[in-house]
């Protein structure tokens, strides 16, 4: 066995440093990446749309949030809700709770 095994806690070890949202890449490979996103009262700017080159599967593990898609569909997410966002889909976050902070697990992948 190489390296030392250790455990970490998904909800600990972060510092927003006055920011409303941070991203942390936990793991990545040739066709995927896994990240933790922590949001606190965050929303995407009104004029900006998020667009990914890869598909994205995301689950909200803690908190409440809303995501708006370009075609005017808005989804309200509660703890445990997940969505799959196809690549090149315009979307934006319109709300994230402050208490508790939102903890997201996002998997970006290339769908063959």
C-alpha positions in Angstrom: 0.0 0.0 0.0 1.3 3.4 -1.0 0.8 6.6 1.0 -1.0 7.0 4.3 -4.7 6.6 4.6 -6.6 9.4 6.3 -10.1 10.5 6.6 -11.6 13.9 6.2 -15.1 15.3 6.8 -17.0 16.8 3.9 -18.5 19.6 6.1 -15.3 20.7 7.9 -12.0 22.2 6.8 -13.3 25.2 4.8 -13.1 28.9 5.1 -15.2 31.2 3.0 -13.0 34.2 3.9 -15.9 36.6 3.3 -16.8 35.0 0.0 -20.3 33.8 -0.9 -19.1 30.7 -2.7 -16.0 28.5 -3.0 -15.1 25.5 -5.2 -12.7 22.8 -4.2 -11.6 20.1 -6.6 -11.3 16.8 -4.7 -10.5 14.4 -7.4 -10.0 14.4 -11.2 -9.2 12.1 -14.0 -9.2 12.1 -17.8 -13.0 12.2 -18.2 -14.3 13.5 -14.8 -13.7 15.8 -11.8 -15.3 15.8 -8.4 -15.7 19.0 -6.4 -17.2 20.4 -3.2 -19.0 23.7 -3.6 -19.9 25.7 -0.5 -22.4 28.6 -1.0 -23.7 31.1 1.6 -26.2 33.6 0.3 -24.7 33.3 -3.2 -26.4 34.0 -6.5 -25.0 34.2 -10.0 -24.8 37.8 -11.3 -27.9 38.8 -13.3 -26.1 39.2 -16.6 -24.0 36.0 -16.3 -24.9 32.4 -17.4 -23.0 29.4 -16.3 -22.1 27.0 -19.1 -20.0 23.9 -18.8 -18.1 22.0 -21.6 -18.9 18.8 -19.7 -22.0 17.3 -18.3 -22.5 18.0 -14.6 -24.3 15.9 -11.9 -24.8 17.8 -8.7 -26.4 17.0 -5.4 -27.3 19.5 -2.6 -26.3 17.8 0.6 -27.1 20.6 3.0 -29.1 23.9 2.7 -31.6 25.2 0.1 -31.1 26.6 -3.3 -32.7 27.5 -6.6 -31.2 27.1 -10.1 -32.6 28.9 -13.2 -32.2 27.4 -16.6 -32.1 29.6 -19.8 -35.4 28.4 -21.0 -37.0 29.9 -17.8 -37.3 26.6 -15.8 -36.4 27.2 -12.2 -35.8 24.3 -9.9 -35.9 24.6 -6.1 -33.5 22.2 -4.4 -33.7 20.9 -0.9 -31.2 18.6 0.9 -30.8 15.4 -1.0 -32.1 16.8 -4.3 -29.8 16.2 -7.3 -29.9 17.3 -11.0 -28.0 16.4 -14.1 -27.1 19.4 -16.2 -26.2 18.5 -19.8 -23.1 20.2 -21.3 -23.6 23.6 -22.8 -26.8 24.2 -20.8 -27.1 27.8 -19.7 -28.0 28.1 -16.0 -27.5 30.2 -13.0 -27.9 30.0 -9.2 -30.6 32.4 -8.1 -30.6 31.6 -4.3 -28.6 29.7 -1.7 -29.4 29.7 2.0 -27.1 31.4 4.5 -28.0 29.2 7.4 -27.2 26.5 6.9 -24.6 27.1 4.2 -25.1 25.0 1.1 -22.9 22.1 0.5 -22.9 20.7 -3.0 -21.1 17.7 -4.4 -20.6 18.1 -8.2 -19.3 15.6 -10.6 -18.2 16.9 -14.0 -17.9 14.2 -16.7 -17.6 13.6 -20.4 -20.6 11.7 -21.6 -19.6 9.5 -24.5 
